[in-house]
Amino acid sequence: MPYDFDKITDRRGTSSLKWKVRENELPMWVADMDFETAPAIREALRKTVEHGIFGYAVLPEEWYSSIMRWWKERHGLSVEKDWLIFSTGVIPSISTCVRKLTSPGENILVQTPVYNMFFNCIVNNGRNVLENRLIYDRETVSYRIDWEDLEEKLANPQTSMMILCNPHNPVGKIWDRGTLARIGELCATHHVIVISDEIHCDLTEPGCDYVPFASVSETCRDNSVTCIAPTKAFNIAGLHSSAVIVPDKFLRHKVWRALNTDEVAEPNSFAAAASIAAFTEGGDWLDALRAYISGNRKLVGEFITREIPQIRLIPSEATYLLWIDCTDVSKEGIDIAAFIRKETGLFLSKGSAYGKNGEGFLRMNIACPRSIAEDGLRRLKAGIEAYISAVN
C-alpha cells in the first residue's frame, strides 16, 4: 500500500508546539514528525470518536498482546504480560523512577551529549547530573564510550541510577550487544539501576536492528526498567501513550507503586486504541516511513558534503534526528543555532542543550516531506555562510 510522505500538511494554527513560529520560519527542531500518522491509527481513533463517550478507560487485553507480539517479532524480546505497566509518557516514567528509586542528592549518570529532558528529570527532582561524556572521534566522525570514566563514576557510592539512551539521541547510535552487556555488568557490579529509554527503537535505518537492553543478559534484564512507546515512530506524542517493561518482580512492584502514586499510570480514551492499532496494523506504514527518512538522511549527507563542506554530518543508524558538527566554524559566545534562525528562519536545536560537549553542534529533525527538507538545507547553507562572514 503506497503512502504519501511527500504530502504537505499545514500545521500552523493547530496548537502545534513545533509550528508555533513566525510566518517565515521553518521549524526542524523538536522531535515530532510532519507526516500524518498511519491510516490504521486514524481509523481506530475515528471509531473511538464516533462512539461519542470518553469516560474513564481501562487497558484491554489487546494492549498487552500487541506490545508482546511486536517486541517478539520486531526485536526478538519475549515480554511477559506481567512485565508491562502503562504510563502516560516516557519522560513522566523516567522522572517518576528518578524520584522514587533514588534519594535526593544522589548521582544519576547520563552519557552526553544526550536528550536534554533527562537533565530536567534529574535536576527537578533534587538529584545530581553525572556526565559520562561520549568520546567524539573527529577522524572517523563517530562517538564511543569512555569506559574508564564510566566505571569510575558508576563506582561512586553516590551514583544510584544510569539513564541509558538506546538508540542514542542525538548522535543516532545503536548500541551493540557487547556494549550493552558491558554496561549492564558494570551497573550491576556497582548497584546502579539502569533506566533504558528506547522510544526511538523502531526508527532505525533499514537494515539496522536495535538491541533491547533487557534482551542482552539476565543481568541486564533483572536490573533495568525499559521505557517504550509508539509515540515517536507513529507520530502520536500528543495522545500520551507509553509503557515500561520491568522483568524483575521486586523492582516492578516499586515502579508500579511509583507510577500509580504519581497518577501517570491510567490511559485516556484514545491512548490504548492508538497503541493497539500501531502495533497490530502499522508495520507496513512504519517500514515505508523508515525508507523515506533514510532518503532524507542521504539527501542531507550529500548536500552537506557538496554544498557546506565547512560542517560535518555525524553518520547515524537510528532516529530522524541528525547531529551536525559545526565546531570548525562555531565561535564561543555566538549561538550558531540562534544566528541561523535569525538570518534564515531555520529553527534547529542548539547542541549545548544536550550537554556541554554538544557546543558547536546542531540537531536537525528530518521527519518531514522532502521538499521541506530541501528548503531547510538551502536555509542551512545560507545561515552557515552568513555566520562565517559575520565571525571572520
Disulfide bonds with the S-S distance in Angstrom:
none
